[in-house]
């Protein structure tokens, strides 16, 4: 039941749906800047999601959406690490 609840949360979150679809095309791992990730997620957004109020319009909001979803994503094996080095922010995502 708990696993079904987690999957229900993830499937109801358009950012998570786009992220999982994108990860499949990347060999289940990706690293880059938040701006790049948002561009990729826009390409994998479910139909109509980009027009909805909750879809992130900038990298900061997208990072916040990922932060909120991290616990659920971790339960299905998706690890998200955020780093900042020399003023450059990067996100590393790995699905085990």
Helices and strands as residue ranges (DSSP letters): H 2-11, H 14-25, E 29-32, H 34-44, G 49-51, H 59-75, E 78-85, E 88-95
